């Protein structure tokens, strides 16, 4: 007699234990980094609106580097083009892990978060385009409201002291990872100028060497660190935003372990660089990217000029509508069954939380509007939109926090103190 087909796990149901452990480790660092990020943004805003604002601008615009190598950059550009490469390197590793062993490894599990993320990029861009077109504004900023800032979102959850279940946090992380890939593709394709094909050819050759070193299991940071810096410098001089190099190297790093390894190269690199990325690189970028002058006039510009208004509407409404509609329609199309312990209101709250677009939105805003007169209102719009999305999500999440607390406690109960949550042992006992 043929065995009955195994029932599919419900959407946003209990995660497999290894996946749950990996997600928890990644999000723990992101949460701490998000709190530091919030602090850096507050410092920048206060500093830029005090009598010492000129000091802030002098530090941000101070140039240093190696002019002979084409690397004479301001402090602001070093944080955006240099330090953010670490952020995208870690994002590339996380995307590779998701593709190999995580939620994106099979079409069945990848369908919902990928469709939700793509919808969550297309709809905000559409909101911006419609708003800017209707107001006679520039369409250059269509990509600004596309990305989700996972660190900022987790910092909001930490401030709320919420007990969001692991599956909801994993879904948010997967959305952000796909968003980051979309953001870096947009940067690579639409924000390149004065291409130097010789330098780009050198960067590509460096990536091939990087791949071969991984392929032949060559170990030792002294091989990869100089090679990575060379690839980054060549990519920058090639006219493509240097953060693309970070994602490329992250995707090349191996995320599966050999028999003689405790951790894969991707795991080791992420373990080493994730705290630096979340706790140093992203906050420093925020420090020198969010220092905008806040006044009644500047805030008025956010809601009266088409470009910043398009950014706000894209983040607050576009993200919420895009992710929720994409998830709901994909679930109906694939006949996915929502975890009976949750409701579609929980997906809606998570969609609103994804409207926090801080880091990548600021980066794309600087690239789309290089003129300081235009950059300021767009940066202010990113701040206003992200804070509005955070406030909306906070209201929706706190309303359901009693449910989340109960699920969280059930997921983490360990009455026999063996380090494995009882819910996994119950499942194993039932299967036997």
Buried (B, 14 or more C-beta within 10 A) or exposed (E): EEEEEEEEBBBBBBBEBEBBEBBBBBBEBBBBBBBBBBBBBEBBBEBBBEEEEEEBBEBBEEEEBEEEEBBEBBBBBBBBBBBBBBBBBBBBBBBBBBBBBBBBBEEEBBBBBBBBBBBBBBBBBBBBBBBBEEBEBBBBBBBBBBBBBBBBBBBBBBEBEBBBBBBBBBBBBBBBBBBBBBBBBBBBEEBBEEEBEEBBEBBBEBBEBBBEBBEEEEEEEEEBEEBBBBBBBBBBBBBBBBBBBBBBBBBBBBBEEEEEBEEBBBBBBBEEBBBBBBBBBBBBBBBBBBBBEBEEEBBEBBEEBBBBBBBBBBBBBBBBBBBBBBBBEBBEEBEBBBBEBBEEEBBBBBBBBBBBBBBBBBBBBBBBBEEEEBBBBBBBBBBBBBBBBBEBBBEBBBEBBEBBBEBBEBBEEEEEEEEEBBBBBEEEEEEE
